[in-house]
């Protein structure tokens, strides 16, 4: 499920499933006093600028618009699979209109009767 499960070997033959908490967060790039951020999907246990699963977009806070460039379908895919955005990333998703689209999908899914 999109890197959310990880199989690890325990002992010789036993396999144990670890569920990895995936967060959508910012990773800082750029140079001194000229920050740029990547919006990334990352394991919540990794460092801020550490290893990540996928780059989902770029945010340049020095631009006047303040709207990130995102791969919207990939962001929505991660959100559908349970990735949790940080407060800052959620704000950026709202500015880009992705969060509204995700909430609308969730509401439509609740309204639709469950097929048994």
N, C-alpha and C positions, 0 to 999 in steps of 0.2 A: 504494500500500500504506500507508494511514493516515498520510500525511505522512512516511513513512520515505524516500521517494525525492523528489528535487527536480530538476526540469529547469531547466537554465540555458542561456542562449544564449551561444555562444562564436563569435565572428566574426559573419558575416552569416547563414549558413544552417545551420551545424553546431549540433547539440544535444548536450549532454553530460549524462549522468546522474550526480548526486551522491547518494551514500547518506548519509543523516543518521542519526547515532547518537542514538537517543532514550533518555533516562533518566527514570525515575520518581523525583522528588525533592521536597524540601520548599522552599516559598517562604514567607518570613516576612511576616506581616501583623500587625496589632495596634498597640498604642502602647507607649510606654516602660515597661518592666518588666511588661508584660501581653502576652506573645507569643501569637500564634496562627499556625498554619501551614496553608498549602494543600498538598495532595498534588497535584502537577502532572506532566504528561508534557511534557518540554521537550527541545529540541535541546541536546546536551551542550556545545556551544560557547557557549551563551548564559549570561549572568550569573545568579546565584542567584535574584534577584528580578526578572529580566528577562523577556523574551518567552517565552511557553510555548504549547504546542499545545492543551492541554485541562486543565481543572480536574477532578481525580478525587475529591477529598474534602477534608475539613477535620480538622485535629488541634489540639486545645486541651490543651496540656500541664499547665495549671493545674487541670483537672478531675481528680477523684480516680481515675476509672476508667482514664484513659490510653489509651482505645481510640478510634481515629479513626472518623469518619463517612465511609464510602467508597461510591462507585458501583461495586459489585463487578463487574458485568458489563463495564463499561468498563475497569476495571483488568485483568481477565482477558483482555480483548481486546488490550490493549496488550502484556501479557506474552506472549500467543500469537504476536504479531507481532514479538517479539524485543526489546522495550524492557527495559533493564537497571535494576532498582531500586538505589538507594544502600543502604548498610548500614542506615541509620536507617529508611528506608522499608520495607525488607525486614522489620525488626523489627516495625514497625507492621502490616504485612500478616499477619505471624504472629499477632499479638494479635487481629486481626480475623477470622482463620481463612481468609483469601483465599489465602495462600501454600500452605497445606495442600491446598486445593482445586486449585490450579495444579499442584502436584507430583503429585497423584493423577491428574490429566488427562495429564500427561507420562508417567507410569508406564504408564497404560492404553494410551496411544498406542504406546509401545515394545513392549508385550506383543502388541498386535494385529498380525497378519501384514500385511505391506505388499501392497496390491492392485496387480497389474501388468497 
